[in-house]
Amino acid sequence: MNDYPIDLQEILAWFRSKDQALKDLGITLADVRESHTAKPSAAANFDTAPAIGQIIAWVSGEIDFQVLRASDGKGVFLRHEVVPSLNAPSLDNTYNDFLRYMTHPDEADEHAATQQE
């Protein structure tokens, strides 16, 4: 018995549950890999024409999101979340930001420019 709030199978199901919505946005769920270490995790890789992304989720509730612009490899989105469950509202918000940067990675430059003004 472990003391982790999330089960590895829940993480895998969460990734797979997003597949149709991803297709509707032109995002491909390229692959999902499991890691059975002391703190199990799953990593999913995503592709679009303008960006590549990855989400890594650990059974501890830690989740990393990263998006790189395909044209130059520049990181446009990086966020670390700690959630008690995969139903946490903050996770939905971060996931929606991830999707936005996957489809429009140049928004990161626009956002940075407005922050400096």
ABEGO torsion letter per residue (X at the ends): XBABABBAAAAAAAAAAAAAAAAAAGBBBABBBBBBBABBBBBBBBBBAABBBBBBBBAAGBBBBBBBBAAAGBBABBBBBBBABAABAAAAAAAAAAAAAAABAAAAAAAAAAAAX
